[in-house]
Amino acid sequence: MEANDMAEKTRFKGTILGKELTITSSESQAHMKAVFELANEQLDHIHQAAPKLDDNQLLTLLAINALSDQLNMQIKRDEEK
């Protein structure tokens, strides 16, 4: 079992696209607040660039962008080793 699996988890309420979500996380409340704020900022940018997209399309693009960023960071870390 990894250390994160053993960490105490707490509930966090946040809002995405005007809808309140409650999630369970081992991250701090401040961290999760920052994550939700960043997600909403990025969703606003995507919406401004493509105003005809519905919420599901916006969320899909946000997820793909986040995964692309994660993959690029992993590639960079692997190259630095």
C-alpha positions as CSV (number, residue, x, y, z in Angstrom):
1,M,0.0,0.0,0.0
2,E,1.4,3.4,-0.9
3,A,1.7,6.3,1.6
4,N,-1.1,8.2,-0.2
5,D,-3.4,5.3,0.3
6,M,-2.9,5.5,4.0
7,A,-3.3,9.3,4.3
8,E,-6.4,10.5,5.9
9,K,-9.0,11.7,3.4
10,T,-11.3,14.5,3.8
11,R,-14.3,15.8,1.9
12,F,-14.0,19.0,-0.2
13,K,-16.9,20.9,-1.8
14,G,-16.1,22.9,-4.9
15,T,-17.9,24.3,-7.9
16,I,-17.2,23.5,-11.5
17,L,-19.2,25.2,-14.2
18,G,-21.7,26.4,-11.6
19,K,-22.3,23.0,-10.2
20,E,-21.3,22.0,-6.7
21,L,-19.2,18.8,-6.4
22,T,-18.1,17.0,-3.2
23,I,-15.0,14.9,-3.6
24,T,-12.8,13.0,-1.2
25,S,-9.1,13.7,-1.2
26,S,-6.0,13.3,0.8
27,E,-4.9,16.8,-0.3
28,S,-5.4,19.9,1.8
29,Q,-8.4,22.1,1.6
30,A,-6.2,24.9,0.2
31,H,-4.8,22.6,-2.4
32,M,-8.2,21.5,-3.6
33,K,-9.5,25.1,-3.6
34,A,-6.6,26.0,-5.9
35,V,-7.3,23.0,-8.1
36,F,-10.9,24.0,-8.5
37,E,-10.0,27.7,-9.2
38,L,-7.5,26.6,-11.8
39,A,-10.0,24.3,-13.5
40,N,-12.6,27.1,-13.6
41,E,-10.0,29.5,-15.1
42,Q,-9.0,27.0,-17.8
43,L,-12.7,26.2,-18.5
44,D,-13.3,30.0,-19.0
45,H,-10.4,30.2,-21.4
46,I,-11.6,27.2,-23.4
47,H,-15.1,28.6,-23.4
48,Q,-13.9,32.0,-24.7
49,A,-12.0,30.2,-27.5
50,A,-14.9,27.9,-28.4
51,P,-18.2,29.4,-27.1
52,K,-20.4,26.9,-28.9
53,L,-19.1,23.9,-26.8
54,D,-21.4,22.5,-24.2
55,D,-20.3,21.6,-20.7
56,N,-19.4,18.0,-21.5
57,Q,-17.2,19.1,-24.4
58,L,-15.5,21.8,-22.2
59,L,-14.8,19.3,-19.5
60,T,-13.5,16.7,-22.0
61,L,-11.1,19.3,-23.4
62,L,-10.0,20.3,-19.9
63,A,-9.2,16.7,-19.1
64,I,-7.3,16.1,-22.3
65,N,-5.3,19.3,-21.8
66,A,-4.5,18.3,-18.2
67,L,-3.4,14.8,-19.3
68,S,-1.3,16.3,-22.1
69,D,0.4,18.6,-19.6
70,Q,1.0,15.7,-17.2
71,L,2.6,13.6,-20.1
72,N,4.8,16.5,-21.1
73,M,6.0,16.9,-17.5
74,Q,6.7,13.2,-17.3
75,I,8.7,13.2,-20.5
76,K,10.7,16.2,-19.3
77,R,11.5,14.4,-16.0
78,D,12.5,11.2,-17.8
79,E,14.8,13.2,-20.1
80,E,16.5,14.9,-17.0
81,K,17.3,11.5,-15.5
